[in-house]
Amino acid sequence: MEKKLISNKLLLVLSFVVAVVIWIYVIITVDPETTAKVGPLTIQYLSSVSMQQKDIEIIGELDEKVELLAKGSRSYVTGTKANYSAIIDLSQISQSGYYTVPIDIKSPSGISILEQKPTTINIHVDTWKTAEKEVKLSYSGSPKAGYGVTQVSTFPENLSVRAPSLILNKISYLEIEVDLENADKTFTTTLPITAYDETGTKLAMDHIHISQQDCSLEVGIGKVKTVPLTPSIAGINMDMYDINYISQPATITVTASDNVLENLLSISTHTLTLPSEVGVHSVDALLNLPAGTYLTEEQSDTVHFNITITEKDLSNGN
């Protein structure tokens, strides 16, 4: 009986030794210890309360990456069991400001992190604000030759914008951009509203929330016509004086519906009151566009006139 117990004990010891040998063999040959670089890892952030609930926002993207030098079993360092994460904890941040936050590394059990670059990250947290911003309409492209914009349906003059204060302060205006490329008939379109800074640079919309994200517009397209300009003059006795004029520009190009253009022979100005004095009068006049008539792109609604007044020769009439 005693010999049997001794035999069993020896068998257990032998089994243990064999298991250790096999384990060491596996570790050494199948899953050896190694040292290798890990990454780059994308930084994630944790917060017990969402940033928006705190009314704050991280400015800029967390685009910095983390690289590690790790030591341990190959399967855990670079193999199928390699599971690493780089985390920053924002739970204690509750107001705007600049912060240096440590980067915490989560790695598999038994892995030693020999080196980490970087160990901290600088972030800017800002407070959300709301303000009214002007809305502008702009055009890209040009209508088909011989056509122009007759009218555009109304759009909001101002919209409420909510954004972190640093971004909100950069917003100079909001813009709706209509593409007119080769347009030859009236069309309806829905367009996004975009924010721009004072230099006319488009801003990223990631952290900008506009009360109305899109705008639906009807854009009228009609044919164009070039006509001469005539000043409308008051204050002069036309029985006693002759009037001649030269306008700069000499003609104006307008767009309108076909029936309006058909009867349009010239464009006059708002009334100019001139003194009854012989000579040349240099004046700027505002155009008086008929209803349903619109200037084509890049034309001013003000025209310059040189008006010459001379006395009539009334001797033949006596």
URWOLIN-V898966 format. One record per residue. N is the residue number from 0. SS is DSSP state (~ for helix, > for strand, _ for the rest). OMEGA is omega in radians with two decimals (* if undefined). Layout:
# URWOLIN-V898966
n: <N/N>
ss: <SS/SS>
omega: <OMEGA/OMEGA>
This chain:
# URWOLIN-V898966
n: <0/1/2/3/4/5/6/7/8/9/10/11/12/13/14/15/16/17/18/19/20/21/22/23/24/25/26/27/28/29/30/31/32/33/34/35/36/37/38/39/40/41/42/43/44/45/46/47/48/49/50/51/52/53/54/55/56/57/58/59/60/61/62/63/64/65/66/67/68/69/70/71/72/73/74/75/76/77/78/79/80/81/82/83/84/85/86/87/88/89/90/91/92/93/94/95/96/97/98/99/100/101/102/103/104/105/106/107/108/109/110/111/112/113/114/115/116/117/118/119/120/121/122/123/124/125/126/127/128/129/130/131/132/133/134/135/136/137/138/139/140/141/142/143/144/145/146/147/148/149/150/151/152/153/154/155/156/157/158/159/160/161/162/163/164/165/166/167/168/169/170/171/172/173/174/175/176/177/178/179/180/181/182/183/184/185/186/187/188/189/190/191/192/193/194/195/196/197/198/199/200/201/202/203/204/205/206/207/208/209/210/211/212/213/214/215/216/217/218/219/220/221/222/223/224/225/226/227/228/229/230/231/232/233/234/235/236/237/238/239/240/241/242/243/244/245/246/247/248/249/250/251/252/253/254/255/256/257/258/259/260/261/262/263/264/265/266/267/268/269/270/271/272/273/274/275/276/277/278/279/280/281/282/283/284/285/286/287/288/289/290/291/292/293/294/295/296/297/298/299/300/301/302/303/304/305/306/307/308/309/310/311/312/313/314/315/316/317>
ss: <_/~/~/~/~/~/~/~/~/~/~/~/~/~/~/~/~/~/~/~/~/~/~/~/~/~/~/~/~/~/_/_/>/>/>/>/>/>/>/>/>/>/>/>/>/>/_/_/_/_/_/_/_/_/_/>/>/>/>/_/_/_/_/_/>/>/>/>/>/>/>/>/>/~/~/~/~/_/_/_/_/_/_/_/>/>/>/>/>/_/_/_/_/_/_/_/>/>/>/>/>/>/_/>/>/>/_/_/_/_/_/>/>/>/>/>/>/_/_/>/>/>/>/>/>/>/>/>/>/>/>/>/>/>/>/>/>/>/>/>/_/_/_/_/_/_/>/>/>/>/>/>/_/_/_/_/_/>/>/>/>/>/>/>/~/~/~/~/~/~/_/_/>/>/>/>/>/>/>/_/_/_/_/_/_/_/>/>/>/>/>/>/_/>/>/>/_/_/_/_/_/>/_/_/_/_/_/_/>/>/_/_/_/>/>/>/>/>/>/>/>/>/>/>/>/>/>/>/>/>/_/_/>/>/_/_/_/_/_/_/>/>/>/>/>/>/>/>/_/_/>/>/>/>/>/>/_/~/~/~/~/~/_/_/_/>/>/>/>/_/_/>/>/_/_/_/_/_/>/>/>/>/>/>/>/>/>/>/_/_/_/_/_/>/>/_/_/_/_/_/_/>/>/>/>/>/>/>/>/>/>/_/_/_/~/~/~/_>
omega: <3.14/3.12/3.14/3.12/3.13/3.14/3.13/3.13/3.13/3.13/3.11/3.13/3.14/3.13/3.13/3.14/3.13/3.14/3.12/-3.14/3.13/3.13/3.12/3.13/-3.14/-3.12/-3.05/-3.02/-3.07/-3.10/-3.04/3.06/-3.11/3.03/-3.06/3.07/3.12/3.11/0.08/3.13/3.06/-3.12/3.04/3.09/3.14/3.07/-3.11/3.07/-3.10/-3.10/-3.12/3.07/3.08/-3.14/3.09/-3.09/3.02/3.13/-3.12/-3.12/3.04/-3.02/3.10/-3.12/-3.13/3.08/-3.07/2.90/-3.01/3.13/3.12/3.13/-3.04/-3.11/-3.14/3.14/-3.08/-3.05/-3.03/-3.12/3.13/-3.11/-3.06/3.02/3.10/-2.98/2.95/-3.08/-3.11/-3.04/-3.11/-3.13/-3.08/3.13/-3.09/3.12/3.09/-3.04/2.95/-2.99/3.09/3.10/-3.11/-3.12/3.01/-3.07/3.14/3.12/3.10/3.14/3.07/3.08/-3.09/-3.08/3.11/3.11/-0.21/3.10/3.11/3.08/3.09/3.12/3.06/3.12/-3.06/-3.12/3.10/3.09/3.12/3.11/3.06/3.13/-3.14/3.09/3.13/3.07/3.10/-3.13/2.96/-3.10/-3.13/3.08/3.07/-3.12/3.14/-3.13/3.11/-3.13/3.11/3.12/3.09/3.12/-3.04/3.08/-3.07/3.11/-3.14/3.07/3.10/-3.13/3.08/-3.09/2.98/-2.97/-3.14/3.12/-3.12/-3.14/3.13/-3.06/3.10/-3.14/3.03/-3.06/2.97/-3.09/-3.12/3.10/-3.11/-3.00/3.07/3.11/3.12/3.07/3.14/-3.13/3.08/-3.10/3.04/-2.98/3.07/3.07/-3.01/3.14/3.13/3.05/-3.03/3.10/-3.11/3.11/3.13/-3.13/3.06/-3.03/-3.05/-3.06/-3.10/-3.14/-3.10/-3.08/3.07/-3.01/-3.10/3.12/3.10/-3.06/2.92/-3.09/3.14/3.11/3.12/3.10/-3.14/3.12/3.11/-3.08/3.10/-3.14/3.09/3.10/3.02/-2.96/3.06/3.07/-3.11/3.06/-3.06/3.09/-3.07/-3.04/2.97/-3.12/3.02/-3.09/3.01/-3.13/3.06/0.08/-3.10/-3.14/3.11/3.14/-3.11/3.07/-3.12/3.06/-3.07/-3.08/3.08/-3.12/-3.09/-3.10/-3.09/-3.12/3.12/3.07/3.11/3.12/2.92/-2.98/3.06/3.09/-3.10/3.08/3.11/-3.12/3.09/3.12/-3.13/3.14/-3.13/-3.06/2.98/-3.08/3.11/-3.12/3.09/-3.04/3.08/3.13/3.12/-3.14/-3.06/3.07/3.03/-3.01/3.03/3.04/-3.11/3.07/3.09/-3.10/3.12/3.11/2.86/-3.05/-3.13/3.13/3.10/3.11/3.09/3.04/-3.07/-3.06/-3.12/-3.10/-3.12/*>
